[in-house]
Amino acid sequence: MTDSPARPAPLADPHLVYDPLAGDGPKDVVILGSTGSIGTQAIDLVLRNPDRFRVTALSANGGRVALLAEQARRLRVRTVGVAREDAVPALREALAAEYGPGEPLPEVLAGPEAATQLAGSACHTVLNGITGSIGLAPTLAALEAGRTLALANKESLIVGGPLVKELAKPGQIIPVDSEHAALFQSLAAGTRADVRKLVVTASGGPFRGRTVAELADVTVQDALAHPTWAMGPVITINSATLVNKGLEVIEAHLLYDIPFDRIEVVVHPQSYVHSMVEFTDGSTIAQATPPDMRGPIAIGLGWPERVPDAAPAFDWSKASTWEFFPLDNEAFPSVNLARHVGQLAGTAPAVFNAANEECVEAFLGGALPFNGIMETVTRVVEEHGTPATGTSLTVSDVLEAETWARARARELTATTATAEARA
């Protein structure tokens, strides 16, 4: 009799703590994407807990330099990075206005590699709050430098799964998405062998209950009106199409090494239960808080310790109703398509994600109807076919696949727009 092959260790395991720089005093933290939703809430948490956290560097795209300069001054960071080099003059001006006469200004890094440089800089934890697959290089840099990675940038894991898994040490990644922070905490209730199923919850977005036909004429304003969460436009549209939930299924598979057929999505409009784990004895452990991202961020920055009063708690003296519904896969085909590309692996997830980003941009610009987002993404994925790279994936493979997918999505979008103009 031969031994069965060992199962690969999960990337995120609440029973393991990666802490090579453990010591007294606040944790030094680098925040990537500081002017976005995750970044601003992380800074709020840090400012309320100066004994626990100290921010050493910030990075942002460069579109909100006044806010970035204010954050730098309040946190007294050593370095500020912006992806847009053309934003540097305005940033320097904003920093000069924020700091007093004679005060030393932080170092400024600029260009596409700024966030990657900061991710590898001296600190304890890197919070990757960047939106999109451009977060892959900083994710890899943080892991390679031995930093604890608080990961809110799901796209970097999805498009570069094998690359991330090859670099990450046990316990080095702490998930920050509300769903994956919930799974992370719920998994602490049992052993890995006890897990039967992961249940990822979805609010259902602004179009819960609508049919495919009823989704045909929704507007950008309709799609941006999320009933629960306040997020950036790309993530909000992804929540409306449920692409975000499809990405989270792939992320859950990669983080916890659970097969796709044991990861379920259920619609929970109140967004109180952020996800659940069903164990083999029939027990289901759910993690629940009022909708607020500061709780998951606190898990990402503070684990294995919890941060007191990081986010609001429930008032159990008040009556409330919690509902759960099955997912309508016909109206929202994105989750099943994500399962498909996740099982294909290789460059397929990168193609799915890149094509979706292009289609969301086209929808926001009025060049593509709402249903056209998933129709176009599906066609791009089908044309891409079965990826040949498999587990030998390289960064070049990912970039090449993304470039092709974006170009093909733009071509198909332009064809759709031309056809509609002629109709």
C-alpha distance (Angstrom), angle and dihedral (degrees) to the residues before:
residue distance angle dihedral
M1 . . .
T2 3.80 . .
D3 3.75 125.4 .
S4 3.79 115.2 -105.0
P5 3.81 113.3 -114.2
A6 3.78 114.8 -92.4
R7 3.78 115.7 -106.3
P8 3.79 113.4 -115.6
A9 3.77 114.6 -101.5
P10 3.82 114.0 -104.9
L11 3.78 117.3 -109.9
A12 3.81 92.3 -131.0
D13 3.80 117.8 43.2
P14 3.82 121.1 162.0
H15 3.80 89.9 -156.8
L16 3.80 91.7 63.1
V17 3.80 125.4 67.4
Y18 3.80 120.6 -162.0
D19 3.79 106.4 -161.0
P20 3.82 112.7 145.8
L21 3.80 91.9 158.6
A22 3.78 98.2 47.4
G23 3.75 113.7 155.4
D24 3.76 145.9 122.2
G25 3.78 123.0 -62.9
P26 3.80 132.8 37.1
K27 3.79 121.1 -29.4
D28 3.79 113.4 -109.7
V29 3.81 108.1 -125.1
V30 3.81 134.1 -169.8
I31 3.81 114.3 -156.3
L32 3.80 117.5 -155.0
G33 3.80 114.4 -164.7
S34 3.80 92.5 22.3
T35 3.82 97.2 167.3
G36 3.82 93.8 52.6
S37 3.79 128.3 86.6
I38 3.82 95.9 -87.1
G39 3.79 93.0 42.2
T40 3.80 96.7 50.4
Q41 3.80 92.3 47.9
A42 3.80 90.9 47.5
I43 3.79 89.9 53.1
D44 3.80 90.2 50.6
L45 3.81 88.6 53.6
V46 3.81 92.6 47.6
L47 3.80 93.8 48.9
R48 3.80 89.6 52.6
N49 3.80 91.7 49.6
P50 3.83 108.1 41.5
D51 3.81 90.6 153.0
R52 3.82 90.6 61.1
F53 3.81 105.9 35.7
R54 3.80 138.3 32.7
V55 3.82 120.6 -175.8
T56 3.79 114.1 -141.4
A57 3.82 100.7 176.4
L58 3.80 141.9 12.8
S59 3.77 132.9 -160.7
A60 3.80 132.6 -170.7
N61 3.78 139.4 163.1
G62 3.81 92.4 -102.9
G63 3.77 102.6 -114.0
R64 3.84 95.2 111.7
V65 3.80 104.4 41.3
A66 3.81 95.3 157.0
L67 3.81 90.9 57.9
L68 3.80 91.4 44.0
A69 3.80 91.3 52.2
E70 3.80 91.1 48.7
Q71 3.81 90.7 50.5
A72 3.80 91.2 49.1
R73 3.78 92.3 52.1
R74 3.82 95.5 45.4
L75 3.79 92.2 48.8
R76 3.84 95.8 37.2
V77 3.79 91.5 -136.2
R78 3.78 124.0 -174.7
T79 3.81 97.3 -138.8
V80 3.80 138.9 25.3
G81 3.80 123.5 -166.0
V82 3.81 131.5 -164.6
A83 3.80 126.7 -172.7
R84 3.82 92.9 -149.1
E85 3.77 111.5 72.1
D86 3.81 90.6 -164.9
A87 3.83 87.9 64.2
V88 3.81 93.7 63.4
P89 3.84 98.7 89.3
A90 3.81 91.8 50.2
L91 3.81 90.6 44.9
R92 3.80 93.1 51.5
E93 3.79 89.6 48.9
A94 3.81 91.2 49.6
L95 3.81 91.7 48.2
A96 3.80 91.5 50.4
A97 3.79 89.5 51.9
E98 3.82 92.8 49.2
Y99 3.80 98.3 47.2
G100 3.78 123.4 67.3
P101 3.82 124.6 -114.6
G102 3.79 111.0 -70.1
E103 3.79 94.2 10.0
P104 3.80 112.2 134.9
L105 3.80 112.2 -112.1
P106 3.81 121.8 -137.4
E107 3.77 120.5 -100.7
V108 3.81 112.3 -95.6
L109 3.81 122.4 -140.5
A110 3.80 119.2 -171.6
G111 3.76 138.2 -171.8
P112 3.81 138.8 50.7
E113 3.82 91.2 -58.9
A114 3.82 96.1 53.2
A115 3.81 95.4 95.3
T116 3.80 91.1 45.1
Q117 3.81 91.0 52.7
L118 3.79 91.4 50.6
A119 3.81 92.1 46.3
G120 3.79 88.6 61.6
S121 3.80 95.7 43.4
A122 3.80 125.3 110.1
C123 3.82 109.8 -71.7
H124 3.79 141.8 106.9
T125 3.81 101.0 -118.4
V126 3.79 135.1 21.4
L127 3.81 116.1 -155.9
N128 3.80 106.7 -156.6
G129 3.80 103.9 -158.8
I130 3.81 95.7 155.9
T131 3.81 116.3 130.3
G132 3.80 118.4 -129.1
S133 3.78 138.6 15.6
I134 3.82 90.8 -59.1
G135 3.80 82.9 85.2
L136 3.82 91.6 72.3
A137 3.82 97.1 86.4
P138 3.85 93.4 49.8
T139 3.81 90.3 47.0
L140 3.79 91.3 53.5
A141 3.82 91.9 44.1
A142 3.81 92.6 52.6
L143 3.80 92.3 49.2
E144 3.79 93.5 45.7
A145 3.82 90.7 50.2
G146 3.80 90.1 53.1
R147 3.80 97.3 -113.1
T148 3.78 123.9 148.8
L149 3.80 104.4 -108.9
A150 3.80 119.2 -142.6
L151 3.79 96.6 -164.3
A152 3.80 120.6 -153.4
N153 3.81 92.7 144.3
K154 3.81 98.1 87.8
E155 3.81 92.4 173.0
S156 3.81 92.9 68.9
L157 3.79 91.0 57.6
I158 3.80 93.4 43.1
V159 3.81 98.0 50.1
G160 3.80 95.4 36.6
G161 3.80 102.5 32.2
P162 3.84 98.9 141.6
L163 3.81 91.2 42.4
V164 3.80 91.7 52.5
K165 3.80 93.4 44.0
E166 3.79 91.4 51.5
L167 3.82 92.7 55.2
A168 3.79 103.3 35.4
K169 3.79 119.0 96.1
P170 3.82 121.0 -147.8
G171 3.79 109.6 -72.3
Q172 3.81 93.8 4.8
I173 3.84 94.9 117.4
I174 3.80 121.3 63.3
P175 3.84 112.4 -174.6
V176 3.81 117.8 -130.2
D177 3.82 101.7 -174.9
S178 3.81 105.5 109.3
E179 3.81 91.6 -122.2
H180 3.78 95.2 49.2
A181 3.78 94.1 42.0
A182 3.82 85.2 54.0
L183 3.81 92.6 50.3
F184 3.81 89.6 45.5
Q185 3.81 91.7 55.0
S186 3.81 94.5 41.6
L187 3.80 92.0 50.5
A188 3.80 88.3 61.1
A189 3.83 87.5 73.3
G190 3.81 94.0 72.6
T191 3.77 146.8 8.3
R192 3.76 124.0 -82.0
A193 3.80 91.5 -108.1
D194 3.81 89.5 57.0
V195 3.82 94.7 61.2
R196 3.81 116.0 107.5
K197 3.78 101.4 167.5
L198 3.80 144.5 -4.7
V199 3.80 114.7 -137.0
V200 3.80 114.3 -158.8
T201 3.79 114.3 -163.7
A202 3.81 125.1 -142.4
S203 3.79 127.9 -167.3
G204 3.80 88.8 -142.5
G205 3.79 90.1 -124.6
P206 3.80 124.2 -122.5
F207 3.83 93.5 -46.6
R208 3.79 102.0 53.5
G209 3.80 109.9 148.7
R210 3.81 96.5 19.1
T211 3.78 122.5 125.8
V212 3.80 126.2 -129.9
A213 3.81 89.7 -100.0
E214 3.80 92.1 50.3
L215 3.82 90.2 52.9
A216 3.80 94.1 55.3
D217 3.80 97.0 88.6
V218 3.80 103.9 32.9
T219 3.79 115.2 134.3
V220 3.78 132.3 -133.3
Q221 3.80 89.0 -106.7
D222 3.81 90.2 53.4
A223 3.80 91.6 50.6
L224 3.81 93.6 47.7
A225 3.81 92.3 54.2
H226 3.80 97.7 91.6
P227 3.81 110.3 -177.0
T228 3.81 96.8 -142.4
W229 3.80 117.3 15.3
A230 3.81 132.9 53.4
M231 3.81 105.7 -143.4
G232 3.78 141.7 146.3
P233 3.83 118.9 -73.9
V234 3.82 97.4 -102.4
I235 3.81 94.7 50.3
T236 3.82 90.6 42.9
I237 3.82 92.1 54.4
N238 3.81 89.2 45.6
S239 3.78 87.6 54.8
A240 3.80 90.8 50.4
T241 3.82 92.0 53.0
L242 3.83 90.9 36.6
V243 3.81 88.6 -126.1
N244 3.78 84.5 127.4
K245 3.80 89.1 60.9
G246 3.79 91.1 48.4
L247 3.80 89.7 52.9
E248 3.80 89.0 49.6
V249 3.81 91.2 54.3
I250 3.81 89.5 55.3
E251 3.80 89.7 45.0
A252 3.81 92.1 50.8
H253 3.80 90.5 51.1
L254 3.80 91.6 51.5
L255 3.81 96.7 41.8
Y256 3.80 98.5 45.7
D257 3.82 103.3 23.0
I258 3.81 92.8 -126.6
P259 3.84 116.4 148.8
F260 3.80 116.9 -108.5
D261 3.81 92.7 -115.0
R262 3.81 88.6 61.8
I263 3.82 95.4 52.6
E264 3.80 112.9 86.5
V265 3.82 131.1 -174.1
V266 3.80 119.7 -146.1
V267 3.81 127.5 -179.4
H268 3.80 114.6 -121.2
P269 3.84 109.5 172.6
Q270 3.80 96.7 -167.2
S271 3.84 92.7 58.2
Y272 3.80 90.7 -145.9
V273 3.81 95.5 123.3
H274 3.79 105.6 56.3
S275 3.81 96.5 -169.4
M276 3.80 141.1 -37.6
V277 3.78 142.0 -138.9
E278 3.79 120.6 -143.7
F279 3.79 114.0 -153.6
T280 3.79 128.9 -153.4
D281 3.81 93.4 -105.6
G282 3.82 90.4 62.3
S283 3.79 96.0 -101.0
T284 3.80 119.0 133.0
I285 3.80 118.6 -157.5
A286 3.80 114.4 -158.1
Q287 3.80 128.8 -170.5
A288 3.79 111.8 -145.4
T289 3.80 135.8 179.8
P290 3.80 134.3 141.1
P291 3.83 109.7 -81.5
D292 3.81 104.8 -79.3
M293 3.81 127.0 129.2
R294 3.79 94.5 -149.8
G295 3.81 89.6 81.4
P296 3.83 95.1 58.2
I297 3.81 90.1 41.2
A298 3.81 89.5 54.0
I299 3.82 89.7 52.3
G300 3.81 89.8 50.7
L301 3.80 94.3 49.7
G302 3.79 101.2 33.5
W303 3.81 108.1 34.8
P304 3.03 128.5 163.6
E305 3.80 84.3 27.4
R306 3.79 122.7 58.8
V307 3.79 121.4 -132.0
P308 3.83 111.0 -127.7
D309 3.81 114.6 -121.4
A310 3.78 92.3 0.1
A311 3.81 90.3 147.9
P312 3.81 138.3 1.2
A313 3.80 119.9 -76.0
F314 3.80 129.1 -145.7
D315 3.77 122.0 -86.3
W316 3.80 98.3 -133.4
S317 3.81 91.6 -171.1
K318 3.82 88.7 74.3
A319 3.80 123.3 76.3
S320 3.79 117.4 -117.6
T321 3.80 138.6 170.2
W322 3.80 123.9 -135.5
E323 3.81 117.5 -163.3
F324 3.81 133.0 -167.2
F325 3.81 127.3 -167.7
P326 3.80 135.2 177.2
L327 3.79 116.7 -103.5
D328 3.83 117.0 -101.0
N329 3.80 100.2 -131.7
E330 3.81 93.1 -178.1
A331 3.80 94.9 59.0
F332 3.81 91.9 36.3
P333 3.84 108.8 34.2
S334 3.80 93.3 163.3
V335 3.82 96.2 94.4
N336 3.79 95.0 54.7
L337 3.80 90.6 44.5
A338 3.80 88.9 52.4
R339 3.80 90.6 51.4
H340 3.80 88.2 51.9
V341 3.81 95.1 51.9
G342 3.80 90.7 42.1
Q343 3.79 90.0 56.7
L344 3.81 91.2 46.3
A345 3.83 88.0 52.2
G346 3.81 117.7 172.6
T347 3.80 109.6 83.8
A348 3.81 95.5 -23.1
P349 3.84 95.0 95.7
A350 3.82 89.8 49.5
V351 3.81 90.3 52.0
F352 3.81 91.3 48.5
N353 3.79 93.2 49.1
A354 3.82 96.7 43.2
A355 3.80 93.8 47.1
N356 3.79 89.8 49.2
E357 3.82 92.9 50.6
E358 3.82 89.8 53.0
C359 3.80 92.4 46.9
V360 3.80 92.8 48.6
E361 3.80 89.6 52.1
A362 3.81 89.5 49.9
F363 3.81 91.5 49.6
L364 3.81 92.1 48.7
G365 3.82 88.3 50.6
G366 3.80 93.2 50.4
A367 3.82 94.5 -111.6
L368 3.82 97.4 112.9
P369 3.83 133.7 37.6
F370 3.78 119.2 -121.4
N371 3.81 95.5 -105.4
G372 3.79 87.9 46.1
I373 3.81 90.1 70.1
M374 3.80 95.3 70.3
E375 3.80 93.9 32.1
T376 3.79 89.9 58.1
V377 3.81 95.2 41.6
T378 3.80 90.2 50.8
R379 3.79 91.8 52.0
V380 3.82 92.6 48.8
V381 3.82 90.6 50.4
E382 3.82 91.1 48.8
E383 3.80 92.2 49.7
H384 3.78 90.8 48.9
G385 3.80 90.0 57.6
T386 3.78 124.4 -176.3
P387 3.81 111.7 -13.3
A388 3.76 115.0 -122.4
T389 3.80 98.1 -155.7
G390 3.81 99.2 73.5
T391 3.79 112.8 161.7
S392 3.82 92.6 -10.2
L393 3.79 90.2 73.9
T394 3.81 116.7 153.2
V395 3.79 132.4 -168.6
S396 3.81 88.0 -110.5
D397 3.81 89.9 55.5
V398 3.79 90.3 52.8
L399 3.81 94.4 47.6
E400 3.80 92.8 46.4
A401 3.81 92.2 49.1
E402 3.80 91.5 47.5
T403 3.80 92.2 49.4
W404 3.79 91.3 51.3
A405 3.81 93.2 45.5
R406 3.81 93.5 49.5
A407 3.80 92.4 48.5
R408 3.79 92.9 47.2
A409 3.80 92.4 46.9
R410 3.82 90.0 51.7
E411 3.81 90.6 50.2
L412 3.80 92.4 50.6
T413 3.81 91.5 44.8
A414 3.80 91.2 52.1
T415 3.81 89.9 50.2
T416 3.81 90.8 50.8
A417 3.81 91.8 48.9
T418 3.82 91.5 49.4
A419 3.81 92.1 49.2
E420 3.81 92.0 49.6
A421 3.82 91.4 48.2
R422 3.79 90.0 54.6
A423 3.80 94.0 46.3
